[in-house]
Amino acid sequence: MSKEALKEAVRRAVEAGRGRKFKQGIELQITLENLDLKKTEERISFEALLPHGNGRERKVAFFAEGEMAVRAKEAGADLVLSREELEALGKDPKRAKKLAEEYDLFLAQPDLMPLAGRLLGRILGPRDKIPKPVPPNANLSQVLERYRKLLFLRTKDQPAIRARIGSEDMPEDKVAENALSVLEALELALQKGKGRLKAIYLKTTMGKPVKVEVKG
């Protein structure tokens, strides 16, 4: 897949979606074939790092206490919750669901992972937001910067992958580089399974899908 083909598709997608009164996101849609999703081993899941972010600030909630909680706040976590606050959240499903919708990803110090999984797993799991453990001695500024650019993608009930990779006001080459990063990560994931790419599309939030020409 060439960067130029992706840039051209980004340009066409943005042009096709013009005229809205809000800043639209740009979504990458990938359809796959030769996959039997009834077989666990043929389901695809992978991580992809967007070098330029996806055009909006992703909100991070961090489960931590003590020194790590202080460092998480200083590093720029949007919300830091202690063990006691996590336990209270587990008793309030309505608030937990609201939190799951409001925040894009969740991180946790290692010793809080079992508690977070037990109390919030049923709410965060289906949303692909299970907390990620962060080592106590990690550079939290770097961790937050990386996770805000990291996507966790997987096939669900259809052989397809969808991901927001930018916004319509981002330079075309940066959106194209984000798309290329996702496609390269997907190719590595497919090497472990039986599937292969069938078609690639780009679209704005309210625009029509534009097919990416894969030749070249």
VEXSE-999954 format. One line per 4 residues: number of its first residue (from 1); their letters; for each residue x, y, z of N, C-alpha, C. Coordinates in steps of 0.02 Angstrom, whole numbers. Layout:
BEGIN
NUM = a = X:Y:Z:X:Y:Z:X:Y:Z; ...
***
This chain:
BEGIN
1 = mske = 42:-60:0:0:0:0:44:62:0; 34:107:-48:75:166:-53:45:224:-13; 90:266:13:68:325:49:30:372:3; 51:377:-60:19:422:-108:-54:401:-121
5 = alke = -66:336:-125:-135:312:-136:-178:330:-76; -150:325:-16:-187:343:44:-200:418:48; -150:458:29:-159:531:29:-215:551:-19; -216:520:-77:-268:536:-126:-337:517:-99
9 = avrr = -341:460:-65:-405:439:-36:-427:486:20; -379:509:60:-395:558:113:-423:621:82; -390:646:30:-413:707:-4:-485:699:-30; -498:643:-62:-564:630:-90:-617:622:-35
13 = avea = -598:589:19:-646:579:75:-664:646:107; -614:688:118:-627:754:148:-671:796:102; -656:794:38:-695:832:-11:-767:807:-13; -776:742:-8:-844:713:-11:-885:728:51
17 = grgr = -851:744:106:-887:755:169:-893:828:189; -874:874:145:-875:945:163:-946:970:176; -951:1027:211:-1015:1060:220:-1047:1050:288; -1013:1016:333:-1041:1006:400:-1019:1063:446
21 = kfkq = -1058:1074:498:-1045:1130:543:-1002:1110:603; -970:1053:599:-926:1031:653:-866:997:622; -812:991:661:-752:958:636:-762:883:635; -759:854:576:-771:782:569:-707:742:579
25 = giel = -715:682:604:-660:636:607:-651:600:541; -595:567:532:-583:526:473:-574:454:497; -613:409:467:-613:340:488:-585:295:434; -544:248:455:-517:196:411:-560:134:419
29 = qitl = -586:108:364:-628:48:366:-595:-5:323; -583:-63:353:-549:-117:318:-593:-179:320; -607:-208:263:-643:-271:261:-593:-327:245; -605:-384:277:-561:-442:271:-598:-500:240
33 = enld = -561:-549:216:-591:-610:190:-550:-670:212; -578:-729:199:-545:-792:218:-536:-797:294; -587:-774:330:-586:-778:403:-650:-812:427; -643:-859:473:-701:-891:504:-702:-866:577
37 = lkkt = -742:-815:590:-742:-784:656:-772:-828:710; -801:-884:690:-826:-931:740:-767:-968:773; -710:-967:740:-650:-998:767:-609:-945:803; -597:-957:867:-560:-908:907:-492:-891:877
41 = eeri = -459:-941:850:-391:-930:825:-390:-887:761; -447:-877:729:-449:-836:669:-475:-765:681; -491:-750:744:-510:-682:760:-447:-639:764; -451:-579:738:-393:-536:734:-396:-482:788
45 = sfea = -341:-474:825:-335:-419:873:-263:-394:871; -255:-329:874:-187:-301:869:-187:-229:894; -127:-203:904:-117:-134:924:-85:-96:866; -103:-33:860:-73:10:808:-60:79:838
49 = llph = 0:104:827:18:169:853:8:222:798; -32:272:813:-42:327:766:12:380:778; 59:388:733:114:435:745:92:507:755; 33:525:728:10:594:732:-55:601:772
53 = gngr = -73:550:810:-136:554:848:-196:551:801; -256:551:831:-316:543:789:-357:607:782; -326:664:798:-361:727:787:-400:753:846; -402:716:900:-434:740:961:-397:712:1021
57 = erkv = -400:748:1076:-365:727:1136:-402:669:1168; -369:614:1177:-400:555:1208:-394:561:1284; -450:551:1318:-452:559:1391:-431:493:1425; -387:500:1475:-359:443:1509:-377:444:1583
61 = affa = -405:388:1607:-417:379:1679:-364:331:1705; -338:346:1764:-282:308:1792:-300:285:1863; -298:219:1875:-310:192:1941:-242:187:1977; -232:228:2028:-168:229:2063:-177:261:2131
65 = egem = -128:249:2174:-129:280:2240:-58:294:2263; -52:334:2315:14:351:2341:55:392:2292; 120:376:2290:166:414:2247:146:409:2173; 123:350:2152:106:342:2082:46:385:2063
69 = avra = -1:394:2108:-58:437:2095:-35:510:2086; 11:531:2128:37:599:2122:73:609:2055; 114:560:2037:151:564:1974:104:561:1914; 50:522:1918:2:518:1863:-33:585:1852
73 = keag = -50:619:1907:-81:685:1901:-32:735:1870; 30:733:1894:81:779:1868:95:766:1794; 89:703:1773:104:684:1704:48:703:1656; -11:718:1684:-66:741:1641:-124:693:1632
77 = adlv = -130:642:1676:-189:599:1673:-251:641:1684; -304:628:1647:-365:668:1653:-403:654:1717; -396:593:1742:-430:573:1804:-387:521:1839; -377:529:1904:-341:480:1944:-386:457:2000
81 = lsre = -397:391:2004:-442:362:2054:-403:316:2101; -414:322:2165:-381:281:2215:-416:213:2222; -388:170:2264:-420:105:2277:-490:114:2305; -497:161:2353:-562:173:2384:-613:199:2332
85 = elea = -590:243:2289:-635:270:2237:-653:216:2186; -606:172:2172:-619:116:2127:-671:69:2157; -665:55:2221:-713:11:2255:-783:44:2256; -786:109:2266:-850:144:2265:-881:142:2195
89 = lgkd = -838:147:2145:-861:144:2076:-891:75:2060; -862:23:2089:-887:-44:2079:-956:-55:2107; -976:-13:2155:-1043:-18:2186:-1094:27:2152; -1072:63:2102:-1115:112:2068:-1111:101:1992
93 = pkra = -1146:50:1966:-1142:34:1894:-1160:92:1848; -1208:133:1869:-1228:189:1827:-1170:238:1817; -1136:254:1872:-1078:299:1868:-1021:266:1830; -1012:201:1841:-958:166:1806:-969:167:1730
97 = kkla = -1031:158:1708:-1047:159:1637:-1035:229:1608; -1053:280:1647:-1042:349:1625:-967:363:1617; -928:338:1664:-855:346:1661:-827:310:1600; -853:250:1586:-829:211:1529:-843:246:1463
101 = eeyd = -897:284:1460:-913:321:1399:-872:385:1394; -857:415:1451:-823:480:1451:-749:475:1437; -717:419:1459:-645:412:1451:-628:361:1397; -575:377:1360:-557:335:1302:-516:274:1321
105 = lfla = -476:280:1373:-436:223:1395:-421:227:1469; -403:169:1496:-392:162:1568:-325:129:1581; -288:157:1628:-224:130:1649:-227:115:1724; -182:72:1748:-184:55:1819:-115:33:1843
109 = qpdl = -100:50:1906:-39:22:1935:-52:-53:1946; 0:-94:1940:-9:-167:1937:-51:-198:1993; -41:-176:2055:-77:-208:2110:-152:-191:2112; -173:-142:2071:-244:-126:2067:-279:-160:2008
113 = mpla = -240:-193:1966:-268:-226:1907:-321:-279:1924; -307:-325:1972:-358:-376:1988:-423:-346:2012; -418:-294:2054:-478:-261:2080:-516:-227:2024; -480:-192:1980:-513:-157:1925:-547:-207:1878
117 = grll = -514:-263:1866:-544:-314:1823:-607:-344:1853; -604:-358:1918:-661:-389:1952:-721:-342:1956; -707:-278:1971:-762:-231:1981:-789:-200:1916; -745:-190:1867:-765:-153:1808:-759:-192:1742
121 = gril = -735:-254:1747:-724:-294:1686:-785:-300:1642; -844:-311:1673:-905:-320:1634:-927:-256:1598; -905:-199:1623:-922:-136:1592:-870:-114:1541; -806:-120:1560:-752:-97:1516:-735:-147:1461
125 = gprd = -742:-212:1475:-724:-263:1427:-758:-257:1360; -825:-255:1358:-860:-249:1294:-843:-185:1255; -817:-135:1290:-798:-72:1258:-724:-71:1238; -691:-128:1247:-619:-133:1232:-578:-82:1273
129 = kipk = -597:-74:1336:-564:-25:1378:-537:-55:1444; -522:-119:1443:-493:-151:1502:-428:-113:1520; -418:-96:1584:-358:-58:1603:-293:-93:1583; -244:-53:1564:-178:-78:1548:-131:-66:1607
133 = pvpp = -93:-116:1628:-48:-107:1685:12:-63:1667; 32:-21:1714:90:23:1705:141:9:1760; 202:-9:1743:254:-23:1793:264:37:1839; 277:25:1903:284:80:1952:340:129:1935
137 = nanl = 394:104:1903:451:148:1889:449:178:1819; 392:172:1784:386:197:1716:386:273:1714; 409:301:1658:404:373:1647:331:386:1625; 291:413:1670:219:417:1657:202:468:1603
141 = sqvl = 242:519:1594:230:566:1539:236:531:1472; 287:489:1466:297:451:1404:242:399:1395; 223:367:1450:170:316:1447:105:347:1423; 86:404:1451:24:437:1432:26:460:1359
145 = eryr = 83:487:1339:90:509:1269:82:451:1221; 112:395:1238:108:336:1194:37:308:1191; 6:299:1250:-60:269:1251:-112:313:1217; -103:378:1219:-151:422:1186:-148:415:1110
149 = kllf = -93:387:1085:-86:376:1013:-96:303:993; -108:260:1043:-112:188:1030:-185:165:1022; -197:127:969:-264:98:958:-262:24:973; -317:-1:1002:-325:-72:1015:-383:-96:970
153 = lrtk = -367:-134:919:-416:-151:867:-427:-226:863; -488:-245:845:-503:-316:838:-566:-326:795; -571:-385:766:-633:-403:731:-684:-421:784; -747:-407:770:-801:-424:816:-846:-475:782
157 = dqpa = -908:-456:765:-953:-504:734:-947:-503:658; -908:-456:630:-898:-452:558:-823:-452:543; -804:-478:484:-733:-477:465:-711:-408:442; -708:-362:489:-693:-292:473:-659:-258:532
161 = irar = -620:-207:515:-586:-165:565:-605:-92:550; -622:-55:602:-638:15:594:-599:55:645; -571:112:624:-531:152:671:-531:225:650; -539:269:698:-530:340:685:-455:353:682
165 = igse = -433:383:626:-361:394:617:-343:467:607; -392:512:614:-376:583:605:-439:625:604; -430:688:585:-486:734:577:-477:772:512; -531:801:488:-529:832:421:-483:892:416
169 = dmpe = -464:922:473:-419:979:471:-345:960:476; -331:895:481:-261:872:484:-232:870:413; -166:882:406:-134:875:340:-144:805:312; -155:801:247:-168:737:215:-112:687:226
173 = dkva = -49:710:224:6:663:231:9:632:301; -12:671:352:-12:644:420:-67:592:429; -125:605:401:-179:555:405:-159:492:367; -126:502:309:-103:445:269:-52:403:308
177 = enal = -7:437:343:43:401:383:10:362:440; -42:391:470:-79:355:522:-112:293:492; -143:300:434:-175:243:401:-124:189:385; -66:210:361:-13:162:344:10:124:406
181 = svle = 14:158:462:34:125:525:-16:71:545; -81:86:538:-132:36:554:-128:-24:507; -120:-10:442:-117:-63:393:-56:-108:402; 1:-78:420:61:-118:432:53:-162:493
185 = alel = 22:-135:546:10:-175:606:-40:-232:591; -90:-217:550:-139:-269:532:-106:-324:491; -62:-305:445:-27:-356:404:11:-404:448; 44:-379:500:80:-422:546:32:-469:583
189 = alqk = -26:-442:603:-76:-483:638:-103:-538:592; -113:-521:528:-141:-569:481:-91:-626:465; -27:-613:473:22:-665:460:14:-723:509; -16:-709:567:-26:-761:617:-91:-800:605
193 = gkgr = -135:-773:562:-199:-805:549:-207:-823:476; -270:-829:453:-283:-850:385:-314:-795:342; -330:-739:372:-366:-688:334:-321:-647:289; -352:-607:248:-316:-561:205:-360:-501:190
197 = lkai = -328:-447:168:-364:-386:152:-410:-396:92; -470:-370:97:-517:-372:41:-526:-302:11; -538:-253:54:-548:-184:30:-533:-135:86; -513:-75:66:-496:-22:114:-535:41:94
201 = ylkt = -566:73:144:-604:134:132:-584:187:182; -592:250:163:-585:306:208:-648:348:203; -670:375:260:-730:418:259:-727:468:316; -760:525:307:-769:571:363:-830:548:402
205 = tmgk = -841:579:460:-895:559:504:-962:553:468; -979:603:428:-1043:605:394:-1038:595:318; -977:583:294:-968:576:222:-975:504:198; -974:497:132:-977:430:101:-908:398:99
209 = pvkv = -905:332:105:-840:298:101:-807:306:33; -742:315:34:-702:320:-27:-655:260:-28; -658:221:-81:-615:162:-85:-543:181:-101; -497:150:-66:-426:162:-78:-402:116:-133
213 = evkg = -370:144:-183:-341:104:-237:-278:71:-211; -277:4:-211:-222:-31:-180:-163:-43:-226; -171:-33:-290:-115:-45:-336:-60:6:-325; 1:-15:-335:58:30:-327:79:34:-256
***
